[in-house]
Amino acid sequence: MADYKHGEMDTTEQEKTFEGFIKFSTWGAIIVICVLIFIALVNA
Protein backbone atom coordinates (compact mmCIF):
# COMPACT_ATOMS: atom_id res chain seq x y z
CA MET A 1 0.00 0.00 0.00
CA ALA A 2 2.91 2.39 0.50
CA ASP A 3 3.56 2.43 -3.28
CA TYR A 4 0.09 3.79 -4.08
CA LYS A 5 -0.06 7.38 -5.30
CA HIS A 6 -3.42 9.06 -5.80
CA GLY A 7 -4.34 9.56 -9.47
CA GLU A 8 -1.80 7.19 -11.03
CA MET A 9 -3.99 4.11 -11.40
CA ASP A 10 -4.70 2.90 -14.95
CA THR A 11 -8.48 2.85 -15.34
CA THR A 12 -8.60 1.78 -19.00
CA GLU A 13 -10.16 -1.63 -18.28
CA GLN A 14 -12.71 -0.11 -15.91
CA GLU A 15 -13.72 2.44 -18.54
CA LYS A 16 -14.11 -0.29 -21.18
CA THR A 17 -16.22 -2.38 -18.82
CA PHE A 18 -18.43 0.60 -17.94
CA GLU A 19 -18.86 1.47 -21.62
CA GLY A 20 -19.91 -2.12 -22.33
CA PHE A 21 -22.37 -2.04 -19.45
CA ILE A 22 -23.92 1.20 -20.73
CA LYS A 23 -24.26 -0.20 -24.27
CA PHE A 24 -25.81 -3.42 -22.94
CA SER A 25 -28.24 -1.48 -20.74
CA THR A 26 -29.23 0.87 -23.56
CA TRP A 27 -29.87 -1.95 -26.05
CA GLY A 28 -31.70 -3.93 -23.38
CA ALA A 29 -34.02 -1.01 -22.68
CA ILE A 30 -34.63 -0.46 -26.40
CA ILE A 31 -35.50 -4.13 -26.90
CA VAL A 32 -37.87 -4.16 -23.92
CA ILE A 33 -39.63 -1.02 -25.16
CA CYS A 34 -40.00 -2.51 -28.66
CA VAL A 35 -41.41 -5.74 -27.23
CA LEU A 36 -43.91 -3.79 -25.12
CA ILE A 37 -45.01 -1.75 -28.14
CA PHE A 38 -45.37 -4.94 -30.19
CA ILE A 39 -47.47 -6.56 -27.46
CA ALA A 40 -49.66 -3.45 -27.23
CA LEU A 41 -50.23 -3.42 -30.99
CA VAL A 42 -51.02 -7.13 -31.17
CA ASN A 43 -53.54 -6.97 -28.32
CA ALA A 44 -55.24 -3.87 -29.71
N, C-alpha and C positions, 0 to 999 in steps of 0.2 A: 504494500500500500504506500510506502514511502516514495515510490517512483512515479506515482500518479501526479499529473499536473493538470489543473482545470483547463478545459478547452482544447486539449490535444488529442482527444480520442477520435478515432476514425469511425464516422457514423454512416459510411457508404452503404453497408449491408442493411442497417436499420432503415435508411431512407428507401432503399429498394423494396424492402418488405412492406413498409407502410404504403408505398405507391401501389404495390400489388393488392394490398388489402382494400385500398380505396377503389381501385378499378373493379375488383370482385364485388364489393358492396354496391357500387353504382350499377353494374350490369345486373346484379341480383335484384335490385329494386326495380329496374326497368322491366325485367322479365316478369316479376310479380305483378306490376301494374298492367302490363300487356295481357297477362292471363286473366286478371280481374275484369278488364274491359271485354275480353273475349267471352268470358262467362256471362257478363251482363248482357251482351248482345245476343247470345244464344238463348238465354232465358226470356228475353223480351219478345 
